[in-house]
């Protein structure tokens, strides 16, 4: 086996690992960092594969050609890695389209310079062989553009290492393991690159950087399969904390505000400048909360602040040794839930009231039905007794009065059945003058002293289509109201009726809710000289 084959096989294995990781990244759920991670792995794989091809090629011209093509991966990997780390750590370096395009200016320039190097020599100005043996590796004497790109690549590695380290210091343990694996994967190619450029190299002409990416591929494989690097990306603490809808206040051991989110600032009516103040002072806007804080932190439970309701949870924060380090207060707004509960309670009360009313209506209908049966018997027997008495009998007027009262009671019973939904309205042509006269009969004998009732009812009034019982009760109610208005000092009640024609639009003196079509109407007016 040639001495060139083992490094080439290792490089080929590196390419396979990198391309498998790229395929995995593109086949799963896409979050912001998956595309850039896949591009990084594709570039790394191509870099390793083209370097392996260069080592295995026997002719120097073929080796040089593969070296040129390797810059597609060499130039792409640093920028793609910057994009991945920025997305993974929740950064804002590439928030604009202009910045994202600028990130690829250096890679594009390096690829163009590599393919045109024969005319300017900015990547390498001289190429020699490491030995006189056939297929010996090439040794490149690099130019200024190459060293500028090395500076760019090392700056990219430094930037991403700092970002990952900072994120690891503020992330839970799971994310720390993820980031540690990525830092290991970044550090090894960095070291290998330094050895290739300025340090002792066991194989002259061999770029050790792709070999370092073998460890990078293995570390990322462990991260992907064991710690789910591509599935569980850490989210910036400030984004989560700031966007919580619940008001969150962090207190130190002395109950001074260490931190609070935007919802808590709105709740307390303050801003982030209150950090360091005791919670009792910051809560002065809410007397109820301030009063409860005077006796110490309140226990978890429901809390009312003005018109708002909150579910307060108080959590003690402790160190790893169990020592108290502060408190976490979470206020969850329950105002909408309380309003919904009150609405449901009001609807339930209304339903119960409706049920009680329906029960009373049903009971009234049953009573009215039974009462109507009794009245039917009374009216039938009274009418029979009247027919048996001679016309000149003194008992006939008394029986006529009983009969009239029974008819009125039957009409009242009928109205009760109509209102309860167990009866129906009967419409007939009603003589208004006769109806007013009948309505006055039970009131005439009991008129208070000094009260006079004057009827101004023409004899030629046309009949009115209406329910006799309902119209009669309406007239009686109006008469009784007018009589009560003029007593006890006495006065006059006038009942007048006339035919009046109304044209459109309706007269201003009519109620706004009455929309009468044009035509002739019978107008009944009951007026009195009393007050009100």
C-alpha positions in Angstrom: 0.0 0.0 0.0 1.4 3.4 -0.9 2.2 5.8 1.9 -0.3 8.2 0.3 -3.3 5.9 0.6 -3.9 6.0 4.4 -4.3 9.8 4.6 -6.5 9.6 1.5 -8.7 7.0 3.0 -9.0 9.1 6.2 -9.9 12.1 4.1 -12.5 10.0 2.2 -14.0 8.9 5.4 -14.2 12.5 6.6 -16.0 13.4 3.4 -18.6 10.6 3.8 -19.3 11.6 7.4 -19.7 15.3 6.5 -22.0 14.5 3.6 -24.2 12.1 5.7 -24.5 14.9 8.3 -25.5 17.4 5.5 -28.2 14.9 4.2 -29.5 14.4 7.7 -29.8 18.2 8.3 -31.7 18.7 5.0 -34.0 15.7 5.6 -35.3 16.7 9.0 -37.3 19.6 10.5 -36.0 22.9 9.2 -35.1 25.6 11.7 -33.0 28.7 11.0 -29.6 26.9 11.4 -30.1 23.7 9.4 -29.4 25.1 5.9 -26.1 26.8 7.0 -25.1 23.6 8.9 -25.7 21.5 5.8 -23.7 23.9 3.6 -20.8 23.7 6.1 -20.8 19.9 6.0 -21.1 19.9 2.2 -18.1 22.3 1.9 -16.1 20.3 4.4 -16.8 17.1 2.6 -15.8 18.5 -0.7 -12.6 19.9 0.8 -11.7 16.5 2.2 -12.7 14.6 -0.9 -10.8 16.9 -3.3 -7.7 16.7 -1.1 -7.9 12.9 -1.1 -8.2 13.0 -4.9 -5.2 15.3 -5.1 -3.1 12.8 -3.0 -4.2 9.8 -5.1 -3.6 11.5 -8.4 -0.1 10.5 -9.8 0.4 13.4 -12.2 1.3 16.9 -10.9 -1.1 18.5 -13.4 -4.0 16.4 -12.0 -3.0 17.2 -8.4 -2.9 20.9 -9.2 -6.4 20.7 -10.8 -7.8 19.0 -7.7 -6.2 21.7 -5.5 -8.0 24.4 -7.5 -11.3 22.6 -7.2 -10.8 22.2 -3.5 -11.3 25.9 -3.0 -15.0 25.5 -3.6 -15.0 23.9 -0.1 -12.1 25.8 1.4 -13.7 29.2 0.7 -17.2 28.2 1.6 -16.7 26.5 5.0 -15.8 29.5 7.2 -18.7 31.7 6.0 -21.2 28.8 6.3 -20.0 28.1 9.8 -20.5 31.8 10.8 -24.1 31.6 9.5 -24.8 28.4 11.4 -23.3 29.7 14.7 -25.2 33.0 14.4 -28.5 31.2 13.9 -27.8 28.5 16.6 -27.0 31.1 19.2 -29.8 33.4 18.3 -27.6 36.2 17.0 -28.5 39.2 14.8 -25.4 39.4 12.7 -27.2 38.3 9.5 -30.6 39.9 10.1 -30.6 41.9 6.8 -30.3 40.6 3.3 -27.3 42.9 2.6 -25.4 41.4 5.4 -26.2 37.8 4.3 -25.0 38.7 0.8 -21.8 40.4 2.1 -20.9 37.2 4.0 -20.3 35.4 0.6 -18.2 38.1 -1.0 -14.9 36.6 0.3 -15.7 33.0 -0.6 -16.7 34.1 -4.1 -13.6 36.1 -4.5 -11.4 33.3 -3.4 -12.9 30.8 -5.8 -12.4 33.3 -8.7 -8.8 33.9 -7.6 -8.1 30.1 -7.3 -9.4 29.4 -10.9 -7.4 32.3 -12.3 -4.3 31.9 -10.3 -2.1 31.0 -13.3 -2.4 34.6 -14.4 -1.7 36.4 -11.1 -0.3 34.0 -8.6 -2.1 35.6 -5.6 -3.1 32.2 -4.2 0.3 30.4 -4.9 3.1 31.8 -6.9 5.2 28.6 -7.1 4.5 24.9 -6.7 7.1 22.2 -6.1 7.1 18.5 -5.2 7.9 17.2 -1.8 10.2 14.6 -3.2 11.5 13.0 -6.4 9.2 10.0 -6.0 6.3 9.5 -8.5 3.0 11.0 -7.2 4.8 12.9 -4.5 2.7 15.6 -2.8 2.9 19.2 -4.0 4.3 22.0 -1.9 2.5 25.3 -2.4 4.3 28.7 -1.9 1.3 30.9 -1.1 0.7 34.5 -2.2 -0.9 37.5 -0.5 -4.5 36.6 -1.2 -4.1 33.2 0.4 -2.7 34.7 3.6 -5.5 37.3 3.7 -8.0 34.5 3.5 -6.2 32.6 6.3 -6.7 35.8 8.4 -10.4 35.8 7.5 -10.8 32.1 8.3 -9.1 32.4 11.7 -11.2 35.5 12.5 -14.3 33.5 11.6 -13.2 30.6 13.9 -12.4 33.0 16.7 -15.7 34.8 16.4 -17.7 31.6 16.4 -15.7 30.2 19.3 -16.4 33.3 21.4 -20.1 33.2 20.5 -20.4 29.5 21.4 -18.5 29.9 24.6 -20.7 32.9 25.7 -23.8 30.9 24.9 -22.5 27.9 26.8 -22.0 30.0 30.0 -25.7 31.0 30.0 -27.3 27.8 28.8 -28.7 24.7 30.5 -26.5 21.6 30.9 -27.9 19.9 27.7 -26.9 22.9 25.5 -23.5 23.1 27.2 -22.7 19.6 26.1 -23.8 20.5 22.6 -21.7 23.6 22.4 -18.7 21.8 23.9 -18.8 19.2 21.1 -19.0 22.0 18.5 -16.0 23.8 20.1 -14.0 20.6 20.0 -14.9 20.2 16.4 -13.8 23.7 15.6 -10.6 23.6 17.6 -9.1 20.6 15.9 -9.1 21.9 12.3 -7.8 25.2 13.6 -4.8 23.4 15.2 -4.3 21.3 12.1 -4.3 24.4 9.9 -1.6 26.0 12.1 0.6 22.9 11.8 0.2 22.9 8.1 1.1 26.5 7.7 3.8 27.3 10.3 4.4 24.2 12.4 6.2 20.8 11.9 4.4 18.7 9.4 5.0 14.9 9.4 3.9 14.7 5.8 5.3 17.6 3.8 2.7 19.1 1.4 -0.2 17.5 3.2 -2.8 20.0 4.4 -3.7 18.6 7.8 -6.9 20.8 8.0 -9.2 18.2 6.3 -7.8 15.6 8.7 -8.8 17.8 11.6 -12.2 17.9 10.1 -12.4 14.1 10.6 -12.6 14.9 14.3 -15.1 17.7 13.6 -17.3 15.2 11.7 -17.2 12.7 14.5 -17.9 15.3 17.2 -20.8 16.7 15.2 -22.1 13.1 14.6 -22.2 12.6 18.3 -23.8 16.0 18.8 -26.5 15.2 16.2 -27.3 11.7 17.3 -26.8 11.9 21.1 -27.5 15.5 22.0 -29.8 16.5 19.1 -27.8 19.6 18.1 -30.0 20.2 15.1 -33.3 19.6 17.0 -32.7 21.4 20.3 -31.2 24.8 19.5 -30.9 27.1 22.5 -33.1 30.2 22.4 -31.8 33.5 23.7 -32.8 34.0 27.3 -33.7 37.6 26.8 -36.1 36.8 23.9 -37.9 34.1 26.0 -38.0 36.3 29.2 -39.1 39.4 27.4 -41.9 37.8 25.4 -43.5 35.9 28.2 -47.1 37.0 28.6 -47.0 36.4 32.3 -45.5 39.1 34.5 -42.2 37.7 35.9 -40.2 39.4 38.7 -36.9 38.0 40.0 -35.9 39.1 43.5 -32.7 38.7 45.4 -32.5 37.5 49.0 -33.4 40.9 50.3 -36.5 41.1 48.1 -34.9 43.7 45.8 -35.8 43.5 42.1 -33.0 41.7 40.2 -34.9 41.5 36.9 -38.4 41.8 35.5 -39.9 41.4 32.0 -42.0 43.8 30.0 -45.3 42.3 31.3 -44.1 42.9 34.9 -43.1 46.5 34.1 -46.6 47.1 32.8 -48.1 45.5 35.8 -46.1 47.5 38.3 -46.4 50.7 36.3 -42.6 51.1 36.1 -39.6 50.3 33.9 -36.3 48.4 34.1 -34.8 51.4 36.0 -36.5 50.0 39.1 -33.9 47.2 39.2 -32.3 47.2 42.6 -35.3 48.7 44.4 -37.3 46.8 47.0 -40.4 45.2 45.6 -42.5 47.0 48.2 -41.4 50.4 46.8 -41.9 49.4 43.2 -45.4 48.0 44.0 -46.6 51.3 45.5 -49.0 51.7 42.5 -51.1 48.8 43.8 -52.1 49.3 47.5 -53.4 45.8 47.8 -50.1 44.3 46.7 -48.1 46.7 48.8 -50.3 45.9 51.9 -49.6 42.2 51.5 -45.9 42.8 50.9 -45.6 44.6 54.2 -45.9 41.3 56.0 -43.4 39.6 53.7 -43.8 37.8 50.4 -47.4 36.6 50.0 -48.0 32.9 49.4 -48.9 31.5 46.1 -52.6 32.0 45.3 -55.1 34.3 43.7 -54.6 38.0 44.0 -56.8 41.0 43.1 -55.1 44.2 42.0 -57.7 46.9 41.2 -60.1 45.5 38.6 -57.6 42.7 37.6 -57.2 39.2 39.0 -53.9 37.3 39.0 -52.7 33.8 39.9 -49.5 34.5 41.9 -46.8 31.8 42.1 -43.9 32.4 44.4 -40.9 30.1 43.9 -37.8 30.1 46.1 -34.5 30.1 44.1 -31.7 28.2 45.7 -28.1 27.4 44.9 -26.7 24.0 44.2 -26.0 23.7 48.0 -29.6 24.5 48.8 -29.0 28.0 50.0 -31.6 30.6 49.3 -30.5 33.0 46.6 -33.7 34.8 45.7 -37.3 34.5 44.7 -39.2 34.2 41.5 -42.7 35.8 41.3 -45.0 34.9 38.4 -48.2 36.8 37.9 -50.7 35.1 35.5 -53.6 37.3 34.4 -56.9 35.7 35.2 -59.1 38.8 34.5 -60.5 37.4 31.3 -61.2 34.1 32.9 -63.0 35.8 35.8 -65.0 37.8 33.3 -66.0 34.6 31.5 -66.9 33.0 34.7 -69.1 36.0 35.7 -70.8 35.9 32.3 -71.5 32.1 32.7 -72.8 32.8 36.2 -75.1 35.5 34.9 -76.4 33.2 32.2 -77.0 30.5 34.7 -79.0 32.9 36.9 -81.0 34.1 33.9 -81.6 30.4 33.0 -82.8 29.7 36.5 -85.0 32.8 36.5 -86.5 31.8 33.2 -87.2 28.3 34.5 -88.9 29.7 37.5 -91.0 32.1 35.4 -92.0 29.2 33.1 -93.0 27.2 36.1 -95.1 30.1 37.4 -96.6 30.6 34.0 -97.5 27.0 33.8 -99.0 27.1 37.3 -101.0 30.2 36.5 -102.3 28.6 33.3 -103.4 25.6 35.3 -105.2 27.7 37.9 -106.8 29.9 35.2 -108.0 26.8 33.4 -109.6 25.4 36.6 -111.0 28.8 37.5 -112.5 29.1 34.0 -114.3 25.8 34.5 -115.7 27.1 37.8 -116.9 30.3 36.2 -118.5 28.4 33.4 -120.7 26.6 36.0 -121.5 29.8 37.8 -122.5 31.6 34.6 -124.6 28.6 33.5 -126.5 28.3 36.8 -126.9 32.1 37.0 -128.3 32.3 33.5 -130.7 29.4 34.4 -131.8 31.2 37.5 -132.5 34.4 35.6 -134.7 32.5 33.1 -136.7 31.0 35.9 -137.5 34.3 37.6 -140.3 36.5 36.4 -139.3 39.8 34.7 -140.7 41.9 37.6 -138.8 39.9 40.2 -136.5 42.0 42.5 -133.8 39.3 42.4 -133.2 39.6 38.6 -131.0 42.8 38.9 -128.9 41.0 41.5 -128.5 38.0 39.3 -127.7 40.3 36.3 -124.9 41.8 38.4 -123.6 38.4 39.2 -123.7 37.4 35.6 -121.8 40.5 34.5 -119.1 40.0 37.2 -118.8 36.4 36.1 -118.3 37.4 32.5 -115.6 39.9 33.5 -113.9 37.2 35.6 -114.1 34.9 32.6 -112.5 37.6 30.4 -109.7 38.0 33.0 -109.2 34.3 33.0 -109.0 34.3 29.3 -106.3 37.0 29.4 -104.3 34.9 31.8 -104.4 31.9 29.5 -103.4 34.1 26.5 -100.4 35.6 28.4 -99.3 32.1 29.5 -99.4 30.8 25.9 -102.3 28.5 26.6 -105.0 30.6 25.0 -105.5 32.5 21.8 -106.6 36.0 21.0 -110.1 36.4 19.5 -110.6 39.4 17.3 -114.1 40.9 16.7 -115.7 44.2 15.7 -116.0 46.1 19.0 -118.3 49.1 19.5 -116.1 51.5 21.4 -118.9 53.5 23.0 -120.6 50.4 24.5 -117.2 49.0 25.7 -116.4 52.3 27.5 -119.9 52.3 29.1 -119.5 48.7 30.3 -116.0 49.5 31.7 -117.4 52.4 33.7 -120.2 50.3 35.3 -118.1 48.6 38.0 -116.3 52.0 38.7 -119.4 54.2 38.7 -120.8 53.0 42.0 -117.5 53.6 43.7 -116.5 56.9 42.3 -114.9 59.2 45.0 -116.9 62.2 46.0 -116.1 65.2 43.7 -115.0 63.1 40.8 -117.0 63.5 37.6 -116.7 61.4 34.4 -117.9 63.0 31.1 -118.4 60.9 28.0 -118.0 62.5 24.6 -118.7 59.5 22.4 -120.5 60.1 19.1 -123.1 57.6 18.2 -121.8 57.0 14.7 -118.4 55.7 15.7 -117.3 52.8 13.4 -116.5 49.5 15.1 -112.9 48.6 16.0 -111.4 45.2 15.1 -109.8 44.1 18.4 -109.9 41.5 21.2 -112.9 42.7 23.4 -111.3 41.5 26.6 -107.9 43.0 26.1 -109.3 46.3 24.9 -111.7 46.4 27.8 -109.0 45.9 30.4 -106.9 48.6 28.7 -109.8 51.1 28.9 -110.5 50.2 32.5 -106.8 50.7 33.4 -106.7 54.1 31.8 -110.0 55.1 33.5 -108.8 53.9 36.9 -105.5 55.8 36.5 -107.3 59.0 35.6 -109.8 58.7 38.5 -106.9 58.2 41.0 -105.2 61.3 39.5 -108.0 63.6 40.4 -108.8 62.3 43.9 -109.0 63.2 46.8 -109.4 66.9 45.8 -111.9 66.1 43.1 -111.8 66.9 39.4 -113.1 65.8 36.0 -112.3 62.8 33.7 -113.2 63.2 30.0 -113.5 60.3 27.7 -113.6 61.4 24.1 -113.5 59.5 20.8 -113.3 60.7 17.2 -112.3 59.5 13.7 -109.1 61.0 12.5 -107.2 60.6 9.3 -103.4 60.4 9.4 -101.1 61.0 6.4 -97.5 60.1 5.9 -95.2 61.1 7.5 -96.8 60.3 10.8 -97.7 63.2 13.2 -95.1 64.4 15.6 -97.5 63.9 18.6 -97.6 60.1 18.0 -94.9 58.0 19.8 -91.8 57.4 17.8 -92.2 53.6 17.9 -95.7 53.8 16.2 -95.3 53.5 12.4 -98.8 54.0 11.1 -99.7 53.8 7.4 -101.9 56.5 6.0 -105.6 56.0 6.6 -108.6 56.6 8.9 -108.2 55.8 12.6 -110.5 55.8 15.7 -108.8 57.9 18.4 -109.7 57.4 22.0 -108.5 60.1 24.4 -108.9 59.9 28.2 -107.9 63.1 30.0 -108.2 64.4 33.6 -107.7 67.6 35.5 -105.4 66.0 38.1 -101.7 66.5 38.6 -99.1 64.5 36.7 
